[in-house]
Amino acid sequence: MATYNDLYPSNYYLIKQNDNASIEMVYIPMVTGKCVLVEYQDDDQTMNWFKKTDSLFEVVEQLTEEQAVIYESLFEDEDEEEDLPWDDEENDMSSWFDSENDDSEEDDKVKAINN
């Protein structure tokens, strides 16, 4: 029977945790002396720690580097299309600082009132 010690960092795997479980894709971001951090490639991308000695029903396969690149590329377009508020031209704060002439007119009015 396989254990979490069979999984290496920076690799994707297809695994079954028990006989009745479906095949899951996981990524291994970190391995310590006694534990393995497993990131599940699901909607929530949850992470769990397991002891290296904890058993897995089966490591179905390790993805090749080429397969991992293809998998990661599936999400690149999705990430680039996110509409972040600071990317929006309407929320561009640099325009607040581009109006030196407007401020100088206001400053001149204030100076005239104070004199």
N, C-alpha and C positions, 0 to 999 in steps of 0.2 A: 504494500500500500504506500502511496506517495505521502510526503510530508511537505510542510511549508518551507523546509530547508532546501527543497528541490527548486525553489523559485529564486531567480537572481534579479538584483536591482536593475532598473531602467529597461525592463523587458515586459512585453505583453504576453499573457497566457490565456488559453481557453481551459477552464477547469470545471470539474464537477465536485461539489463538496460532499455529496453522499450519493448513494445509488439512485435515489428517486429524484434528485435535483436536476434542473435543466443546466445546460452548458452556459457558463458565464465568462465574460471577458474581464480580466483583471490586469492592472498595471502595478508593478512593484516599485514604488518611489524610494524605498529605504529599507535597509536591512541592518540590524544591530547585532551584537554578539549573541543574543538569545531570542530575538524576535524579528518578525517580518511585518512591515506595513503594507497592507493590501488595499488598493484603490479599485473599487468596483466601477466599471465603465457602464453605468446605467444612467437614468435620468437625473438622479440626485448626486452621482459621483461620491458615494459614501466611502469612508475609509475605516478600516479595522486593523487592530494589531493582533497577531497570532504568534504563539510560541513556535519556534522552528520545529519542535518535536510534535506539534499538533498534526493530526493526519488529515489528508485529503482523500477522497475516494479515487480521483483520477486527475492527472494533468493530461488533458487531451492533446494539447500541443502548445509549443512556444511559437509565437509569430516571428517571422524573419524580419530583418530590418526593413526590407522592401514592403512587406505587409504592414508593418507598423507605420511607415511613412504614408502609405495609402489610407490607412485607418485615420490617422491624424489629419490628413488633408480633407477628409469628409467634413470636418468641423471648421476649417479655416475660413471658408466663405461665409459661414454662419456668423462667426465672430466678427468679421470685418463689416458685416451689414448692420451690426447693432447700432442703434441710434443713441449715442451717449449725449447727455445734455451739454457737456463742454465741447463737443464737436459741432454743435449747432451754431450757425452764423449769428442768429438772433441773440445768443447768450455770449457772444464774443466780447470779453471785457476789454480787449485792446482798444476798442473804439472809444472807451471812456477816457483814454489817455491821449487820443489823437486830436483833441479839440483845444489846443493851446490858445488859439485866437479867441475862442468863445470865453475862456477863462480870463484872458487879458482884458477884454471889454468889461467883464464884471468887476475885475480888480480896479480898473480906471473909474468906474462908477462909485465904488466903495471909497476910493481915495478922495474923489471929488466931494462926497458927502462928509467925510471926516475932516476935510480942510475947511 
